[in-house]
Amino acid sequence: MTSLDRTPAGTESSATSYAWLPVVTTLATLATVLVLAFTGNGTAAVAVAAVGAAAGGVQITVHIRR
């Protein structure tokens, strides 16, 4: 009998990696801003913080059909 399940293989791992993307982006931005601020590059730290805030504003919505 043929299966009617049309879910592609690997869907769970893909969804998990997309869920971690905002967390990793936020941590990388925060680490970069802190390093730049502690090394005396205040202007660069502000620029990186602005880019990180803009990137953090992107929202990915996944609709799962059952």
Backbone as CSV, one residue per row, in Angstrom:
resi,resn,N_x,N_y,N_z,CA_x,CA_y,CA_z,C_x,C_y,C_z
1,MET,0.841,-1.180,0.000,0.000,0.000,0.000,0.887,1.245,0.000
2,THR,0.481,2.241,-0.744,1.255,3.472,-0.869,0.958,4.399,0.305
3,SER,2.016,5.021,0.826,1.849,5.958,1.933,1.328,7.290,1.417
4,LEU,0.436,7.911,2.166,-0.119,9.208,1.797,0.620,10.358,2.481
5,ASP,1.606,10.028,3.273,2.377,11.048,3.976,3.317,11.733,2.993
6,ARG,3.108,13.037,2.764,3.923,13.781,1.805,4.908,14.718,2.506
7,THR,5.170,14.474,3.769,6.104,15.300,4.510,7.522,14.954,4.084
8,PRO,8.307,15.954,3.642,9.676,15.653,3.237,10.547,15.271,4.427
9,ALA,11.499,14.417,4.182,12.416,13.998,5.235,13.290,15.182,5.639
10,GLY,13.621,15.264,6.918,14.505,16.316,7.393,13.785,17.566,7.855
11,THR,12.484,17.544,7.956,11.728,18.729,8.340,12.018,19.135,9.780
12,GLU,12.141,18.169,10.679,12.371,18.506,12.091,13.701,19.200,12.300
13,SER,14.760,18.721,11.686,16.065,19.339,11.879,16.100,20.736,11.278
14,SER,15.411,20.958,10.168,15.364,22.275,9.549,14.656,23.270,10.461
15,ALA,13.547,22.860,11.039,12.802,23.744,11.927,13.612,24.081,13.176
16,THR,14.350,23.120,13.672,15.170,23.360,14.860,16.288,24.345,14.566
17,SER,16.913,24.224,13.417,18.004,25.145,13.086,17.481,26.555,12.863
18,TYR,16.300,26.706,12.294,15.724,28.033,12.112,15.325,28.656,13.445
19,ALA,14.953,27.859,14.411,14.576,28.381,15.719,15.784,28.960,16.443
20,TRP,16.971,28.420,16.226,18.187,28.903,16.892,18.801,30.111,16.209
21,LEU,18.402,30.414,14.995,18.998,31.505,14.243,18.910,32.860,14.952
22,PRO,17.765,33.286,15.469,17.717,34.576,16.173,18.570,34.589,17.440
23,VAL,18.648,33.467,18.119,19.446,33.390,19.350,20.925,33.560,19.034
24,VAL,21.384,32.850,18.011,22.798,32.931,17.627,23.139,34.332,17.117
25,THR,22.250,34.920,16.336,22.475,36.273,15.831,22.563,37.281,16.968
26,THR,21.681,37.162,17.930,21.685,38.078,19.070,22.946,37.929,19.900
27,LEU,23.348,36.701,20.173,24.564,36.482,20.970,25.816,36.963,20.243
28,ALA,25.886,36.738,18.938,27.044,37.193,18.171,27.114,38.719,18.140
29,THR,25.969,39.360,17.987,25.940,40.824,17.985,26.339,41.378,19.337
30,LEU,25.809,40.797,20.396,26.142,41.258,21.739,27.628,41.082,22.042
31,ALA,28.180,39.949,21.671,29.609,39.703,21.904,30.467,40.698,21.127
32,THR,30.092,40.958,19.890,30.850,41.905,19.067,30.782,43.312,19.636
33,VAL,29.600,43.730,20.059,29.437,45.070,20.645,30.261,45.195,21.919
34,LEU,30.238,44.180,22.769,31.007,44.241,24.013,32.517,44.309,23.753
35,VAL,33.001,43.510,22.805,34.431,43.536,22.482,34.825,44.906,21.937
36,LEU,34.024,45.439,21.036,34.340,46.753,20.467,34.282,47.855,21.529
37,ALA,33.310,47.778,22.424,33.180,48.798,23.465,34.352,48.734,24.447
38,PHE,34.770,47.539,24.829,35.875,47.407,25.787,37.235,47.738,25.179
39,THR,37.336,47.667,23.845,38.610,48.003,23.211,38.676,49.471,22.801
40,GLY,37.654,50.241,23.134,37.682,51.674,22.868,37.117,52.091,21.528
41,ASN,36.444,51.215,20.842,35.831,51.540,19.541,34.336,51.787,19.717
42,GLY,34.017,52.870,20.402,32.612,53.174,20.704,31.764,53.398,19.473
43,THR,32.311,54.090,18.486,31.554,54.359,17.256,31.239,53.072,16.508
44,ALA,32.207,52.194,16.427,31.982,50.913,15.757,30.986,50.064,16.537
45,ALA,31.045,50.138,17.870,30.109,49.374,18.694,28.680,49.841,18.464
46,VAL,28.484,51.140,18.354,27.143,51.681,18.095,26.660,51.245,16.718
47,ALA,27.551,51.250,15.731,27.165,50.836,14.372,26.762,49.360,14.335
48,VAL,27.540,48.523,14.998,27.215,47.088,15.027,25.913,46.849,15.787
49,ALA,25.702,47.589,16.861,24.451,47.452,17.619,23.250,47.847,16.767
50,ALA,23.401,48.888,15.958,22.299,49.317,15.085,21.995,48.263,14.029
51,VAL,23.038,47.684,13.446,22.831,46.625,12.443,22.202,45.395,13.100
52,GLY,22.655,45.058,14.299,22.083,43.917,15.015,20.626,44.130,15.381
53,ALA,20.279,45.349,15.750,18.877,45.652,16.072,18.009,45.546,14.823
54,ALA,18.544,45.998,13.692,17.791,45.894,12.444,17.618,44.431,12.034
55,ALA,18.655,43.627,12.210,18.569,42.205,11.864,17.648,41.468,12.831
56,GLY,17.602,41.905,14.069,16.728,41.277,15.054,15.265,41.558,14.802
57,GLY,14.979,42.569,14.004,13.600,42.913,13.698,12.963,42.011,12.656
58,VAL,13.750,41.160,12.040,13.227,40.242,11.035,12.568,39.070,11.737
59,GLN,11.348,38.761,11.333,10.629,37.655,11.950,10.304,36.612,10.890
60,ILE,10.584,35.380,11.206,10.293,34.270,10.300,9.112,33.496,10.859
61,THR,8.073,33.354,10.071,6.886,32.617,10.501,6.760,31.349,9.666
62,VAL,6.584,30.240,10.325,6.436,28.964,9.650,5.028,28.456,9.894
63,HIS,4.328,28.184,8.819,2.969,27.634,8.915,3.031,26.144,8.609
64,ILE,2.595,25.339,9.553,2.630,23.888,9.394,1.232,23.404,9.086
65,ARG,1.100,22.754,7.943,-0.197,22.186,7.570,-0.241,20.733,7.991
66,ARG,-1.363,20.344,8.526,-1.531,18.939,8.930,-2.667,18.320,8.170
